[in-house]
């Protein structure tokens, strides 16, 4: 299950950011609130750094009510395009999984 979560992390992060800006801890907190997607900070932050390096995510610093400035993440135009690609592929994967989960009448015949 851990490997599946890690494999889905890029898609999850892009989907979370499609609604607007978010800072890292807020992203981690949102993922932790979803039991099937719960991950640690040590999983999320490296993926965010890679997405930034690849130009899919932008980062800016914003004042924090306490402590150092927060790093606020948002999708770039490339990130929106990447998310559209992922969503299309994800929908195809779900359709394929559904097709093998529910055998056709011909497959269930003896």
MOSULNOR-V382883 format. One record per helix or strand. SS is the DSSP state (~ for helix, > for strand). FROM is the first residue (numbers start at 1). TO is the last residue. If there is no record, write none. Layout:
ss-><SS;SS>
from-><FROM;FROM>
to-><TO;TO>
This chain:
ss-><~;>;~;~;~;>;>;~;~>
from-><2;22;24;35;41;57;70;77;105>
to-><17;23;32;37;53;62;75;101;108>
